[in-house]
């Protein structure tokens, strides 16, 4: 039930946020990273993903506080800023779907039920409106294999 409420809230914010989209600055040197996963890891399902953040703080979506944001995990899609949406997605709220998982409550880890096989993951920090910061605070894209 909590997951459904989170997804509904994220979807509503994703629809409303473009009206508020703007450039939220990120401090120099800010980094987001995977604490417990590395590129090439083989894991079993469910996959626990722990988010790391350096140089910024975590705050729930809707919280307007300098140098904070909340996590998003991009699953099985091109790196942020690449692909069909390209640079446009750097200036608008991230969608909420199976490839864009929002953690607007300020969560710092998740357990993902991924199908067996290879999967790509990327962390993206979003501002109060789910818009990537300027410059974007993103992890490298990693590939993991679920056995």
N, C-alpha and C positions, 0 to 999 in steps of 0.2 A: 504494500500500500504506500509506504514511504517513497519507493522508487517511482511509482505512478505520480504521486503528488509533486515530486521533484521534476519529473519530465514535463508535466503540465505547466508548472511554474516557469521552467526554462523556456518552453515553447511560447508562452505568453510574453515573457521578457524579450525573446528573440524577435517577436513581431513588433513590439513597442519600442525596442531599443534603437532601431535606425533613426527614429526621430530625434534621439538624444546623442547619436554617435558623434564622436569628436576625437581629437588627438589627446589621449591621456599619456603624459610623458612617463617614461621608465628611467630610473636612475642609471647612470653609467655603471657598467659591470654587473647589472642584475642578471641572474641565471636561474633557470629552472632545469631540473634534471631528474632522472630515475635513480632512486636510492638503491633499489634491490634488483634491478634488471640491467643487463648489458646487451649490446648488439650481438646476435648470434646465440643467445641463451636458448636452451631447450628446457621447457617447463611443463608442468601438468596443470590441468584445469581443476578447479577454477584458478585463475592467475591473479595473485595478489600484486598490486602495483602501488608502490610507495613513492609519493611525489616529494622532491626536494626543492628548496627555494633559497637563494642567496641574494642579499642586497635589497630585499623587499619583504613585506609582510603579507599574510593571508587575511582577507576580509570577505564576508559573505557578499554575494551579488547585491547591488543596490546601496552598498556602503560607500559613501564618498569620503575617502581618506587618502591623502597623498602617499605615494609609494606603496600602495597595496593593490591586490587583485585576487582573483580566484582561479582555480585550475580547470583546465579542459583537457581531455585526452582525445586525440585524433587517432582513429583506428582504420587501418586498411584504406588509406587515401593518400594522395600526393602531399608532400610537405606544404605547410602553410605558405600561401602566396604563390603557389604553383598550381598547375592543373587548370580546369575550365574557368574557375572564378578568378584565378590569378591575383593580381594586386588589389582587386575590388574587395576581397575578403579581409584585407588588412585594415579596412576603414569601416566595416559594418559588423554588426553582432554575428557571432558564430551561430550557425543553425543548431538545433537540438534534434539529433537523430542517431542511428546506430553507428555512424562514423564520427560523430561529434558529441562526446559525452561531457556534460556540464557538472560541475561541482560547486554550484552557487551557494551552498551552505557553508563553504569554507573547508570542506573535507580535504584531507591530505593523503588519503589512500582509498583504494577500491579493490574489490574482488570481481574480476571479469570472467564470465562464462564464455570463453572463446572456443570455437570448433577446432578439432585437431588440424594441424597444418601450420604453414607460415603466416604470420601477421605482422604488419608494421604498426608502430606506436610512436606518437609524438606528443609531448606536453606543450601546452600553450597557456600562458597566463592572460586572463581577460580582465578588463576594468569593470567598474560597477555595472556596466551595460553589456557585458560579454564581448566587448570590442578589444582586439589585441592592442597592447600599448604601442607607443611610438618612442623608440624602435621596439619591434615585437620582442617579447621575452619568450623564447621557444627553446625546446631541447633539440638535440639531433634526432633524426628519425632512426629508430632501432627496429631490427627485425628479430622476432622471437619465433620459436617453433613450439607449438603445443602438441604434446605427444598423447 
